Amino acid sequence: MKPFFVLVKCQLGKAYEVASALAEAEIASEIYSTAGDYDLLTKFYVDADTDIGHFVNEKVHSVPGILDTKTIITFKAF
């Protein structure tokens, strides 16, 4: 399994709805509320052969209330 993070910017007033939708979809291993340019920080794990771009496009971007995302791909845990 390979981990990656997605910062999520939500429509105003929709952060809790987006977080709930992601949690209910059971695709994120962790979801955090954040302050600043993005509203949520989400952590995902996918199989090594899964295309992260397709995963984000199909599973994350389809959640209503999301305005923008920034994907952070990780390489090694310390």
Phi and psi restraints in degrees (value plus and minus 20) as a CYANA .aco file:
   2 LYS   PHI    -136.1   -96.1
   2 LYS   PSI     113.6   153.6
   3 PRO   PHI    -111.2   -71.2
   3 PRO   PSI     132.8   172.8
   4 PHE   PHI    -176.1  -136.1
   4 PHE   PSI     143.4   183.4
   5 PHE   PHI    -138.5   -98.5
   5 PHE   PSI     129.5   169.5
   6 VAL   PHI    -151.8  -111.8
   6 VAL   PSI     101.3   141.3
   7 LEU   PHI    -103.7   -63.7
   7 LEU   PSI     114.0   154.0
   8 VAL   PHI    -141.8  -101.8
   8 VAL   PSI     106.1   146.1
   9 LYS   PHI    -121.4   -81.4
   9 LYS   PSI     107.7   147.7
  10 CYS   PHI    -128.2   -88.2
  10 CYS   PSI     140.2   180.2
  11 GLN   PHI     -82.1   -42.1
  11 GLN   PSI     130.5   170.5
  12 LEU   PHI     -74.5   -34.5
  12 LEU   PSI     110.2   150.2
  13 GLY   PHI      58.8    98.8
  13 GLY   PSI     -12.9    27.1
  14 LYS   PHI    -132.3   -92.3
  14 LYS   PSI     -17.4    22.6
  15 ALA   PHI     -78.9   -38.9
  15 ALA   PSI     -63.4   -23.4
  16 TYR   PHI     -88.9   -48.9
  16 TYR   PSI     -55.7   -15.7
  17 GLU   PHI     -86.5   -46.5
  17 GLU   PSI     -62.5   -22.5
  18 VAL   PHI     -84.5   -44.5
  18 VAL   PSI     -66.0   -26.0
  19 ALA   PHI     -80.1   -40.1
  19 ALA   PSI     -62.2   -22.2
  20 SER   PHI     -84.3   -44.3
  20 SER   PSI     -61.7   -21.7
  21 ALA   PHI     -84.0   -44.0
  21 ALA   PSI     -61.8   -21.8
  22 LEU   PHI     -84.6   -44.6
  22 LEU   PSI     -61.4   -21.4
  23 ALA   PHI     -84.9   -44.9
  23 ALA   PSI     -63.9   -23.9
  24 GLU   PHI     -85.6   -45.6
  24 GLU   PSI     -51.3   -11.3
  25 ALA   PHI     -93.3   -53.3
  25 ALA   PSI     -34.6     5.4
  26 GLU   PHI      34.3    74.3
  26 GLU   PSI      22.4    62.4
  27 ILE   PHI    -128.3   -88.3
  27 ILE   PSI     -40.5    -0.5
  28 ALA   PHI    -122.1   -82.1
  28 ALA   PSI     119.3   159.3
  29 SER   PHI    -102.6   -62.6
  29 SER   PSI     -49.0    -9.0
  30 GLU   PHI    -167.4  -127.4
  30 GLU   PSI     124.6   164.6
  31 ILE   PHI    -156.2  -116.2
  31 ILE   PSI     105.4   145.4
  32 TYR   PHI    -144.0  -104.0
  32 TYR   PSI     122.9   162.9
  33 SER   PHI    -102.4   -62.4
  33 SER   PSI     119.0   159.0
  34 THR   PHI    -150.9  -110.9
  34 THR   PSI     144.2   184.2
  35 ALA   PHI    -129.4   -89.4
  35 ALA   PSI     127.1   167.1
  36 GLY   PHI     101.0   141.0
  36 GLY   PSI    -165.4  -125.4
  37 ASP   PHI     -89.4   -49.4
  37 ASP   PSI     -46.3    -6.3
  38 TYR   PHI    -139.1   -99.1
  38 TYR   PSI     135.7   175.7
  39 ASP   PHI    -115.8   -75.8
  39 ASP   PSI     -50.2   -10.2
  40 LEU   PHI    -154.2  -114.2
  40 LEU   PSI     128.0   168.0
  41 LEU   PHI    -139.1   -99.1
  41 LEU   PSI     100.8   140.8
  42 THR   PHI    -140.2  -100.2
  42 THR   PSI     123.2   163.2
  43 LYS   PHI    -135.1   -95.1
  43 LYS   PSI     112.7   152.7
  44 PHE   PHI    -145.8  -105.8
  44 PHE   PSI     133.1   173.1
  45 TYR   PHI    -144.5  -104.5
  45 TYR   PSI     114.4   154.4
  46 VAL   PHI    -151.8  -111.8
  46 VAL   PSI     140.0   180.0
  47 ASP   PHI     -80.7   -40.7
  47 ASP   PSI     132.7   172.7
  48 ALA   PHI     -77.6   -37.6
  48 ALA   PSI     -49.3    -9.3
  49 ASP   PHI    -112.7   -72.7
  49 ASP   PSI     -17.3    22.7
  50 THR   PHI     -99.6   -59.6
  50 THR   PSI     114.5   154.5
  51 ASP   PHI     -99.2   -59.2
  51 ASP   PSI      94.9   134.9
  52 ILE   PHI     -82.2   -42.2
  52 ILE   PSI     -60.3   -20.3
  53 GLY   PHI     -80.1   -40.1
  53 GLY   PSI     -64.9   -24.9
  54 HIS   PHI     -86.4   -46.4
  54 HIS   PSI     -60.0   -20.0
  55 PHE   PHI     -79.0   -39.0
  55 PHE   PSI     -70.3   -30.3
  56 VAL   PHI     -82.2   -42.2
  56 VAL   PSI     -64.7   -24.7
  57 ASN   PHI     -81.9   -41.9
  57 ASN   PSI     -62.9   -22.9
  58 GLU   PHI    -105.3   -65.3
  58 GLU   PSI     -57.6   -17.6
  59 LYS   PHI    -117.7   -77.7
  59 LYS   PSI     -56.9   -16.9
  60 VAL   PHI    -113.2   -73.2
  60 VAL   PSI     -71.5   -31.5
  61 HIS   PHI     -82.5   -42.5
  61 HIS   PSI     -38.7     1.3
  62 SER   PHI     -98.8   -58.8
  62 SER   PSI     -28.4    11.6
  63 VAL   PHI     -96.0   -56.0
  63 VAL   PSI     103.9   143.9
  64 PRO   PHI     -81.7   -41.7
  64 PRO   PSI     121.2   161.2
  65 GLY   PHI      80.0   120.0
  65 GLY   PSI     -25.5    14.5
  66 ILE   PHI    -108.1   -68.1
  66 ILE   PSI     107.7   147.7
  67 LEU   PHI    -115.6   -75.6
  67 LEU   PSI     -58.6   -18.6
  68 ASP   PHI    -177.8  -137.8
  68 ASP   PSI     134.7   174.7
  69 THR   PHI    -158.7  -118.7
  69 THR   PSI     139.2   179.2
  70 LYS   PHI    -157.1  -117.1
  70 LYS   PSI      98.2   138.2
  71 THR   PHI    -114.0   -74.0
  71 THR   PSI     113.0   153.0
  72 ILE   PHI    -138.0   -98.0
  72 ILE   PSI      92.3   132.3
  73 ILE   PHI    -110.0   -70.0
  73 ILE   PSI     113.5   153.5
  74 THR   PHI    -123.9   -83.9
  74 THR   PSI     136.7   176.7
  75 PHE   PHI    -137.4   -97.4
  75 PHE   PSI     -60.9   -20.9
  76 LYS   PHI    -172.6  -132.6
  76 LYS   PSI     118.4   158.4
  77 ALA   PHI    -114.6   -74.6
  77 ALA   PSI     121.9   161.9
